[in-house]
């Protein structure tokens, strides 16, 4: 896969260059066929050389821009994989969800704490697997605080897959 990513900019620039060169060549041939060859020869040659130079320069620009973008994308992917590994390795349960509380991620610590495997819960609503009892603060107030501040800290009672209750 790595060699494929590294050759994509070169392949794209090469296809562009070949297409550009062929376009110029065949358009010049068509012009030559429709005009007298002696009168247009020097004009066609000059235009052909200028066209090929433009195609060569722009193909190189495409190559270098794509190569730079591919390197940036690879670095970003490497960073994301590293961060995903960190989340997976922490000893605290880390669960993420969308705004409708559909589970997007469920790390190994969450599997241990709640008893459900990630493959069982991903895509489902959190309430299907985790029933939360709010101890000192109403649920609506907790949600408002979390939406306003981006987090909420407190204690709630939740359940394991086998029904045992525990504090979080």
PAZAPA-4460 file (N, C-alpha, C; in steps of 0.05 Angstrom, whole numbers, plus 32768, in hexadecimal, padded with zeros to 4 digits):
% residues 168
    n_x    n_y    n_z   ca_x   ca_y   ca_z    c_x    c_y    c_z   seq   type   mol
   8010   7FE8   8000   8000   8000   8000   8011   8019   8000     1      X     A
   8028   8018   800D   8039   802F   800F   8043   8037   7FF3     2      X     A
   804B   8024   7FE3   8055   802B   7FC8   803F   8036   7FB7     3      X     A
   8026   802D   7FBB   800F   8038   7FAC   800B   8055   7FB3     4      X     A
   800D   805C   7FCD   800A   8078   7FD5   8020   808A   7FCA     5      X     A
   8038   807F   7FC9   804F   808F   7FBF   804E   8092   7FA1     6      X     A
   8042   8080   7F92   8042   8082   7F75   802A   8091   7F6A     7      X     A
   8015   8097   7F7B   7FFD   80A4   7F71   8004   80C0   7F65     8      X     A
   8013   80D1   7F72   8019   80EB   7F66   8028   80E8   7F4B     9      X     A
   803B   80D6   7F4A   804B   80D1   7F32   8038   80C6   7F1C    10      X     A
   8027   80B4   7F22   8014   80A8   7F0F   8001   80BE   7F04    11      X     A
   7FF6   80CE   7F16   7FE4   80E3   7F0E   7FF2   80F8   7EFC    12      X     A
   800A   8100   7F04   8019   8114   7EF4   8021   8108   7ED9    13      X     A
   8028   80EE   7ED8   802F   80E1   7EBF   8018   80DF   7EAC    14      X     A
   8001   80D7   7EB6   7FE9   80D5   7EA6   7FE2   80F0   7E9A    15      X     A
   7FE3   8105   7EAB   7FDE   8120   7EA2   7FF2   8128   7E8C    16      X     A
   800B   8122   7E90   8020   812A   7E7D   801C   811B   7E62    17      X     A
   8017   8101   7E63   8013   80F2   7E4A   7FFA   80FC   7E3B    18      X     A
   7FE4   8101   7E4A   7FCC   810B   7E3E   7FD1   8127   7E31    19      X     A
   7FDF   8138   7E40   7FE5   8153   7E35   7FF7   8152   7E1C    20      X     A
   800C   8141   7E1D   801D   813F   7E05   800E   8134   7DED    21      X     A
   7FFD   8120   7DF1   7FEE   8114   7DDB   7FD9   8128   7DD1    22      X     A
   7FCD   8137   7DE2   7FBA   814C   7DDA   7FC7   8160   7DC7    23      X     A
   7FDE   816A   7DD0   7FED   817E   7DC0   7FF5   8172   7DA6    24      X     A
   8000   8159   7DA6   8009   814D   7D8E   7FF3   8149   7D79    25      X     A
   7FDC   813E   7D82   7FC6   8139   7D70   7FB8   8153   7D67    26      X     A
   7FB7   8166   7D78   7FAB   8180   7D70   7FBD   818D   7D5B    27      X     A
   7FD7   818B   7D5E   7FE9   8197   7D4B   7FE7   8188   7D30    28      X     A
   7FE4   816E   7D31   7FE1   815E   7D18   7FC7   8167   7D0A    29      X     A
   7FB1   816B   7D19   7F98   8174   7D0D   7F9B   818F   7D00    30      X     A
   7FA9   81A1   7D0D   7FAE   81BC   7D02   7FBE   81BA   7CE9    31      X     A
   7FD3   81A9   7CE9   7FE4   81A6   7CD2   7FD5   819A   7CBA    32      X     A
   7FC3   8187   7CC0   7FB3   817B   7CAA   7FA1   8190   7C9D    33      X     A
   7F96   81A2   7CAD   7F83   81B5   7CA3   7F90   81CE   7C96    34      X     A
   7FA9   81D2   7C9A   7FB8   81E9   7C8F   7FCF   81DF   7C7D    35      X     A
   7FDB   81F2   7C6F   7FF2   81EA   7C5F   8009   81E5   7C71    36      X     A
   8016   81CF   7C70   802C   81C8   7C82   8043   81DC   7C82    37      X     A
   804A   81E7   7C6C   8061   81F9   7C6A   805C   8213   7C79    38      X     A
   8043   821D   7C78   803D   8236   7C84   803A   8234   7CA3    39      X     A
   8032   821E   7CAC   802D   821B   7CC9   8042   820C   7CD8    40      X     A
   8056   8201   7CCB   8069   81F0   7CD8   8077   81FE   7CF0    41      X     A
   8082   8215   7CEC   8091   8222   7D01   807E   822B   7D18    42      X     A
   8066   8233   7D11   8052   823B   7D26   804A   8222   7D36    43      X     A
   8045   820C   7D29   803E   81F3   7D38   8054   81EA   7D49    44      X     A
   806D   81EA   7D40   8083   81E1   7D50   8087   81F3   7D69    45      X     A
   8085   820D   7D65   8088   821F   7D7C   8071   821A   7D91    46      X     A
   8059   8218   7D86   8042   8214   7D98   8044   81F8   7DA6    47      X     A
   804D   81E4   7D97   8050   81C9   7DA2   8064   81C9   7DB8    48      X     A
   807B   81D6   7DB4   808F   81D7   7DC9   8085   81E6   7DE2    49      X     A
   8077   81FC   7DDD   806C   820B   7DF4   8057   81FA   7E03    50      X     A
   8047   81EC   7DF4   8033   81DB   7E00   803F   81C4   7E10    51      X     A
   8054   81B8   7E04   8061   81A2   7E13   806F   81AC   7E2C    52      X     A
   807B   81C3   7E2A   8088   81CF   7E41   8073   81D5   7E58    53      X     A
   805C   81E0   7E50   8047   81E5   7E63   803E   81CB   7E70    54      X     A
   8039   81B6   7E60   8030   819C   7E6B   8045   8191   7E7E    55      X     A
   805E   8192   7E76   8074   8188   7E87   8075   8197   7EA2    56      X     A
   8074   81B1   7EA1   8075   81C2   7EB9   805D   81BD   7ECB    57      X     A
   8045   81BC   7EBF   802D   81B8   7ED0   802C   819B   7EDA    58      X     A
   8036   8187   7ECB   8036   816C   7ED5   8049   816A   7EEE    59      X     A
   805F   8178   7EED   8071   8179   7F04   8064   8186   7F1C    60      X     A
   8056   819C   7F17   8048   81A9   7F2C   8033   8197   7F39    61      X     A
   8024   8189   7F28   8010   8176   7F32   801E   8161   7F43    62      X     A
   8034   8156   7F39   8042   8141   7F48   804B   814B   7F63    63      X     A
   8057   8162   7F65   8062   816B   7F7F   804B   8173   7F92    64      X     A
   8036   817E   7F88   801F   8185   7F99   8012   816C   7FA4    65      X     A
   800D   8158   7F92   8001   813F   7F9B   8013   8131   7FAF    66      X     A
   802D   8131   7FAA   8040   8123   7FBC   803F   8130   7FD7    67      X     A
   803F   814B   7FD8   803D   8159   7FF1   8023   8153   8000    68      X     A
   800D   8153   7FF1   7FF3   814D   7FFE   7FF2   8130   8008    69      X     A
   7FFE   811E   7FFA   7FFF   8102   8002   800F   80FF   801C    70      X     A
   8026   810D   801E   8036   810C   8036   8027   8117   804E    71      X     A
   8019   812D   8049   8009   8139   805F   7FF3   8126   8068    72      X     A
   7FE5   811A   8055   7FD0   8107   805B   7FDB   80EF   806A    73      X     A
   7FF2   80E5   8062   7FFE   80CE   8070   8006   80D5   808C    74      X     A
   8011   80ED   8090   8018   80F6   80AB   7FFF   80F9   80BD    75      X     A
   7FE9   8103   80B2   7FD0   8106   80C1   7FC5   80EA   80C8    76      X     A
   7FC6   80D7   80B5   7FBD   80BC   80BB   7FCD   80AF   80D0    77      X     A
   7FE7   80B3   80CF   7FF9   80A8   80E4   7FF2   80B3   80FF    78      X     A
   7FED   80CD   8101   7FE5   80DA   811A   7FCB   80CF   8124    79      X     A
   7FB7   80CC   8113   7F9D   80C1   811B   7FA0   80A5   8125    80      X     A
   7FB0   8094   8118   7FB4   8079   8121   7FC2   8079   813D    81      X     A
   7FD5   808A   8140   7FE3   808C   815A   7FCF   8094   8170    82      X     A
   7FBE   80A8   816B   7FAB   80B1   817F   7F96   809B   8184    83      X     A
   7F8E   808D   8170   7F7A   8077   8174   7F87   8062   8185    84      X     A
   7FA0   805C   8181   7FAE   8049   8192   7FAF   8052   81AF    85      X     A
   7FB3   806C   81B4   7FB4   8076   81CF   7F99   8072   81DC    86      X     A
   7F83   8078   81CF   7F68   8075   81DA   7F63   8058   81E0    87      X     A
   7F6C   8047   81CF   7F67   802A   81D3   7F77   801F   81EB    88      X     A
   7F8E   802B   81F1   7F9F   8021   8206   7F9B   802D   8221    89      X     A
   7F8B   8042   8223   7F87   804E   823E   7F76   803B   824F    90      X     A
   7F7A   803E   826A   7F6C   802D   827C   7F50   8036   8283    91      X     A
   7F48   804E   827A   7F2D   8058   827E   7F1C   8051   8266    92      X     A
   7F02   804C   826B   7EEF   8047   8256   7EEC   8061   8246    93      X     A
   7EF0   805F   822B   7EEC   8076   8219   7ED7   806D   8205    94      X     A
   7EC1   807B   8205   7EAB   8076   81F3   7EA4   8090   81E5    95      X     A
   7EA2   808F   81CB   7E99   80A7   81BD   7E7F   80A1   81AE    96      X     A
   7E6F   80B6   81AB   7E55   80B3   819E   7E50   80CC   818D    97      X     A
   7E3C   80C9   817B   7E33   80E0   816C   7E1E   80EF   817D    98      X     A
   7E12   8104   8172   7E00   8114   8182   7DE6   8105   8189    99      X     A
   7DE0   80EF   817B   7DC9   80DF   8182   7DD0   80C7   8194   100      X     A
   7DE9   80C7   819E   7DF3   80B3   81B1   7DF6   8098   81A4   101      X     A
   7DFB   8097   818A   7E03   807E   817D   7E21   807A   8182   102      X     A
   7E29   8063   818B   7E44   805E   8193   7E56   805D   817A   103      X     A
   7E6B   806D   817A   7E7F   806E   8164   7E99   805F   816B   104      X     A
   7EA0   8060   8185   7EB8   8051   818D   7EB4   8047   81AA   105      X     A
   7EC2   8032   81B0   7EBF   8024   81CA   7ED9   8015   81CE   106      X     A
   7EEA   8020   81E0   7F05   8014   81E3   7F05   7FFB   81F4   107      X     A
   7F1D   7FEF   81F7   7F20   7FD6   8206   7F18   7FDA   8224   108      X     A
   7F1E   7FF0   822F   7F17   7FF5   824B   7EF8   7FF6   824E   109      X     A
   7EEA   8001   823A   7ECD   8001   823B   7EC2   7FE5   8239   110      X     A
   7ECF   7FD4   8229   7EC7   7FB8   8227   7EC9   7FAB   8243   111      X     A
   7EDF   7FB0   8250   7EE4   7FA4   826A   7ED0   7FAF   827F   112      X     A
   7ECC   7FC9   8280   7EBB   7FD5   8294   7E9E   7FCE   8290   113      X     A
   7E94   7FCE   8278   7E77   7FC9   8273   7E71   7FAD   826A   114      X     A
   7E85   7F9D   8261   7E80   7F82   825A   7E77   7F7D   823D   115      X     A
   7E73   7F92   822E   7E6B   7F90   8212   7E83   7F94   8200   116      X     A
   7E85   7F84   81EB   7E9B   7F87   81D7   7E94   7F9E   81C5   117      X     A
   7EA8   7FAB   81BA   7EA4   7FC1   81A8   7E93   7FB9   8190   118      X     A
   7E98   7FA1   8186   7E89   7F97   816F   7E6B   7F94   8175   119      X     A
   7E64   7F91   818E   7E48   7F8F   8196   7E39   7FAA   8198   120      X     A
   7E48   7FBF   819D   7E3B   7FD9   81A4   7E3E   7FEE   818E   121      X     A
   7E53   7FEC   817E   7E57   8002   816A   7E3F   8006   8158   122      X     A
   7E37   801F   8155   7E20   8026   8145   7E06   8026   8154   123      X     A
   7E05   801A   816B   7DEC   8019   817B   7DEC   8032   818D   124      X     A
   7DD4   8037   8198   7DD1   804D   81AB   7DDC   8044   81C6   125      X     A
   7DEA   8056   81D3   7DF7   8051   81ED   7DE3   8046   8201   126      X     A
   7DCB   8051   8201   7DB7   8049   8215   7DAF   802B   8213   127      X     A
   7DB4   801E   81FC   7DAE   8002   81F9   7DC0   7FF1   820A   128      X     A
   7DD7   7FFB   8211   7DEB   7FEB   821F   7DF3   7FF6   823B   129      X     A
   7DF0   8010   823E   7DF8   801D   8257   7DE0   802D   8262   130      X     A
   7DD5   8023   8278   7DC0   8032   8285   7DCD   8042   829C   131      X     A
   7DCA   805C   829A   7DD7   806F   82AD   7DC2   8079   82C0   132      X     A
   7DCA   8078   82DA   7DBA   8084   82EF   7DC9   809D   82F8   133      X     A
   7DBC   80B4   82F6   7DC8   80CD   82FD   7DC3   80D2   831B   134      X     A
   7DD8   80D6   832A   7DD7   80D6   8347   7DCF   80F1   8352   135      X     A
   7DDF   8105   834D   7DDB   811F   8359   7DD2   8135   8346   136      X     A
   7DD3   8130   832C   7DCD   8144   8318   7DBA   8139   8303   137      X     A
   7DA5   8147   82FC   7D93   813D   82E7   7DA1   813A   82CC   138      X     A
   7D99   8127   82BC   7DA4   8120   82A2   7DA5   8139   8290   139      X     A
   7D8F   8148   828F   7D8D   815F   827D   7DA3   8174   8284   140      X     A
   7DA8   8178   829E   7DBC   818B   82A7   7DD8   8182   829F   141      X     A
   7DDC   8168   82A2   7DF6   815C   829A   7DFB   8160   827C   142      X     A
   7DE6   815A   826B   7DE9   815E   824E   7DED   817B   8247   143      X     A
   7DDF   818D   8254   7DE3   81A9   824E   7E00   81B2   8255   144      X     A
   7E0A   81A9   826C   7E25   81B0   8274   7E39   81A4   8260   145      X     A
   7E35   818B   8258   7E47   817E   8245   7E47   818D   822A   146      X     A
   7E30   8195   8221   7E2E   81A3   8207   7E3A   81BF   8209   147      X     A
   7E37   81CD   821F   7E41   81E8   8222   7E5F   81E8   8227   148      X     A
   7E69   81D6   8238   7E85   81D7   8240   7E96   81C1   8232   149      X     A
   7E89   81AF   8224   7E97   8199   8217   7E9E   8182   8228   150      X     A
   7E96   8183   8242   7E9B   816D   8254   7E89   8170   826D   151      X     A
   7E87   815B   827C   7E79   815B   8295   7E88   8149   82A8   152      X     A
   7E8B   8150   82C1   7E98   813F   82D4   7E85   813A   82EB   153      X     A
   7E82   8122   82F3   7E71   811A   8309   7E70   80FC   830C   154      X     A
   7E5D   80F2   831B   7E5B   80D6   8320   7E3F   80CC   8319   155      X     A
   7E3F   80B5   830B   7E25   80A8   8304   7E28   808A   830A   156      X     A
   7E11   807D   830B   7E11   8060   830E   7E0A   8054   82F3   157      X     A
   7E19   803F   82EB   7E14   8032   82D1   7E14   8014   82D5   158      X     A
   7E0F   8005   82C0   7E0D   7FE8   82C2   7E20   7FD9   82B0   159      X     A
   7E28   7FC2   82BA   7E38   7FAF   82AB   7E25   7F9E   829A   160      X     A
   7E2F   7F90   8286   7E1F   7F7F   8275   7E10   7F6A   8286   161      X     A
   7E1C   7F61   829C   7E10   7F4D   82AC   7DFC   7F59   82C0   162      X     A
   7DF8   7F73   82C0   7DE4   7F80   82D1   7DEF   7F8D   82EA   163      X     A
   7E08   7F87   82F2   7E14   7F94   8309   7E15   7FB2   8305   164      X     A
   7E0F   7FC1   831A   7E11   7FDF   831A   7E2C   7FE7   8325   165      X     A
   7E37   7FFD   831B   7E50   8008   8325   7E50   8026   8321   166      X     A
   7E61   8034   832F   7E62   8051   832D   7E79   8059   831A   167      X     A
   7E73   806E   830A   7E86   8079   82F7   7E88   8096   82FC   168      X     A
***
